[in-house]
């Protein structure tokens, strides 16, 4: 399973905290780190969420130095320009962007880089079908609720749909492992140093994974892959 560790906004704009989260994500087994780029006023977030180009560049270089890729979800054209300038390996289209930022979504997809595309679970089937299937996209099923209760979790048939994995906001680790057992090859999940780090503007801590959680998800997913191979079952 390819695991994306989402570290923002949980690092509260503190680069030292972000660096620690990158290191722990790498040690836990993540393949990539993701941040969000937006103006705080766009989503009524604290000023501490504002990131400069130099800060983004620093985090990308720090991650690269430690053998892991860092990429971003850009919520405005200027942030997409930053991603292009830094030649990020991956791109991201968030679930809310299909409706709220359609032109920006098209600009991201036009780059033809490997792009993780979240599709909201509550989007009507006919609207999902309007989203073009392209070779450079990895489609993630996403229940857009922070946090998602276990009984609210939804999952597609990974063997008979466009979806390759999930963008998970579920409390705990069971949803991620359940998806892996049923054929999900990609997981995006928020990361935290402590689940108890709760702040009004950073509710993602509740549905985040720690380094220990990440390592357990990663190791279990590898065992599921082995079991699918030896049993010939795909999910």
C-alpha positions in Angstrom: 0.0 0.0 0.0 1.3 3.5 -1.0 0.6 5.7 2.0 0.5 9.5 1.9 1.0 11.2 5.3 -0.9 14.5 5.4 0.9 16.8 7.9 -1.1 20.0 7.5 -2.6 21.9 9.1 -1.5 19.8 12.1 2.0 21.3 12.3 0.4 24.7 13.1 2.9 26.6 10.9 5.9 25.5 13.0 8.6 24.2 10.7 10.4 22.3 13.4 7.2 20.4 14.1 6.7 19.8 10.4 10.2 18.4 10.2 9.5 16.0 13.1 6.3 14.8 11.4 8.2 14.2 8.1 10.8 12.1 9.9 8.3 10.1 11.8 6.2 9.5 8.7 9.3 8.3 6.9 10.2 6.0 9.8 6.6 4.7 10.0 6.6 3.6 6.3 4.9 6.4 4.4 5.8 6.8 0.7 5.0 10.5 0.5 4.2 13.6 2.5 1.4 16.0 1.7 0.7 19.6 2.7 -2.2 22.0 1.9 -1.6 25.4 0.4 -4.3 28.0 0.9 -4.8 31.5 2.3 -6.2 31.3 5.8 -9.1 33.6 4.9 -10.2 31.1 2.2 -11.4 28.6 4.8 -11.6 30.8 7.9 -8.4 29.3 9.4 -5.8 30.8 11.8 -3.1 33.0 10.4 -0.6 30.4 11.5 -1.8 28.3 8.5 -0.2 30.7 6.0 2.8 29.1 4.4 5.4 31.0 2.3 7.1 29.8 -0.8 10.4 29.6 1.1 8.9 27.5 3.8 7.4 25.1 1.3 10.7 24.8 -0.5 12.5 24.2 2.8 10.1 21.3 3.7 10.4 19.8 0.3 14.2 19.8 0.5 14.1 18.5 4.0 11.9 15.6 3.0 14.0 14.9 -0.1 17.2 14.8 2.1 15.5 12.1 4.1 14.4 10.0 1.2 10.7 10.9 0.9 8.7 13.0 -1.6 6.7 16.0 -0.4 3.9 17.4 -2.5 0.8 19.7 -2.0 -2.8 20.4 -2.6 -2.8 23.9 -4.1 -6.1 25.8 -3.4 -5.2 28.9 -5.6 -3.4 29.5 -8.9 -0.4 31.0 -7.1 0.1 27.9 -5.1 -0.1 25.8 -8.2 2.7 28.0 -9.6 4.7 27.2 -6.5 4.3 23.4 -7.1 5.4 23.8 -10.7 8.4 25.9 -9.7 9.5 23.2 -7.3 8.8 20.5 -9.8 6.9 18.4 -7.3 6.7 14.7 -8.3 2.9 14.4 -7.5 -0.1 16.7 -7.5 -3.4 16.6 -5.6 -7.0 17.5 -6.4 -9.0 17.7 -3.2 -12.6 16.4 -2.9 -14.0 20.0 -2.7 -12.2 21.2 -5.7 -14.4 19.6 -8.4 -17.3 21.9 -7.5 -15.6 24.9 -5.9 -12.4 25.2 -8.0 -13.1 23.6 -11.4 -10.7 25.8 -13.4 -7.9 25.1 -10.9 -8.7 21.4 -11.1 -8.4 21.5 -14.9 -5.0 23.4 -14.6 -3.7 20.8 -12.2 -4.8 17.9 -14.4 -3.3 19.5 -17.5 0.2 19.1 -16.0 -0.1 15.4 -16.6 1.9 14.6 -13.5 0.8 11.6 -11.3 -2.2 13.2 -9.5 -4.1 11.9 -6.6 -7.8 12.8 -7.2 -10.2 12.6 -4.2 -13.8 12.1 -5.1 -16.4 12.8 -2.4 -18.6 9.9 -1.3 -21.7 12.1 -1.4 -21.2 13.2 -5.0 -24.0 11.9 -7.2 -23.0 9.0 -9.5 -23.8 11.1 -12.6 -21.5 13.8 -11.4 -18.7 11.3 -10.6 -19.1 10.0 -14.1 -18.4 13.5 -15.5 -14.9 13.4 -13.9 -12.6 12.3 -16.7 -10.7 9.1 -16.1 -7.1 9.7 -17.2 -4.0 7.5 -17.0 -2.0 9.9 -14.8 -4.6 10.1 -12.1 -5.0 7.9 -9.0 -8.6 8.1 -7.7 -9.3 8.1 -4.0 -12.7 7.6 -2.5 -13.3 10.2 0.3 -15.9 10.6 3.0 -15.6 14.3 3.7 -16.2 14.6 7.4 -13.7 15.5 10.1 -13.7 13.1 11.8 -15.7 10.2 10.2 -17.1 7.7 12.7 -16.5 4.1 11.9 -20.2 3.5 11.2 -20.1 6.4 8.7 -17.3 4.9 6.7 -18.0 4.0 3.1 -15.9 2.1 0.6 -16.2 1.3 -3.2 -15.4 -1.9 -4.9 -11.8 -1.4 -5.8 -11.8 -4.2 -8.3 -14.8 -2.9 -10.3 -14.5 0.9 -10.2 -12.2 3.8 -11.0 -11.0 3.9 -7.4 -7.5 2.9 -6.3 -7.7 3.7 -2.7 -9.2 6.1 0.0 -8.6 9.5 1.5 -9.4 8.5 5.0 -10.8 10.7 7.9 -12.1 7.9 10.0 -11.3 7.6 13.7 -8.7 5.0 14.4 -7.1 2.6 11.9 -9.8 0.0 11.2 -11.1 1.7 8.1 -7.6 2.0 6.5 -6.9 -1.7 7.2 -10.4 -2.8 6.1 -9.8 -1.0 2.8 -6.4 -2.5 2.3 -7.8 -6.0 3.0 -10.4 -5.4 0.2 -8.0 -4.2 -2.5 -7.1 -0.6 -1.8 -3.6 0.2 -3.0 -3.4 3.8 -1.8 -4.1 5.5 1.5 -4.1 9.2 2.3 -4.5 9.9 6.0 -3.7 12.8 8.3 -0.7 12.4 10.6 -0.1 13.8 14.0 2.6 13.6 16.7 -0.1 13.2 19.3 -3.8 12.5 18.9 -4.4 14.7 22.0 -3.1 17.8 20.1 -6.5 19.4 19.7 -6.9 23.0 18.4 -10.0 24.6 17.0 -8.5 25.1 13.5 -6.8 21.7 13.3 -9.5 19.2 14.0 -7.7 16.6 11.8 -5.8 15.4 14.8 -8.8 13.4 15.8 -8.7 11.3 12.7 -4.9 11.3 12.3 -2.5 8.4 12.6 0.7 8.5 14.7 4.0 6.9 13.7 3.0 3.7 15.5 -0.4 3.7 13.8 1.2 4.2 10.4 3.7 1.4 10.9 0.9 -1.0 11.9 -1.2 0.0 8.9 1.8 -0.4 6.6 2.9 -3.8 8.0 -0.7 -5.1 8.0 -1.2 -4.0 4.4 2.0 -5.8 3.3 0.7 -9.0 5.0 -2.7 -8.6 3.2 -0.8 -8.3 -0.1 1.1 -11.5 0.6 -2.2 -13.3 1.5 -3.8 -12.1 -1.7 -0.9 -13.4 -3.7 -0.7 -16.8 -2.0 -4.5 -17.4 -2.0 -5.2 -15.9 -5.4 -7.9 -13.7 -3.9 -8.1 -10.0 -4.9 -10.2 -8.6 -2.1 
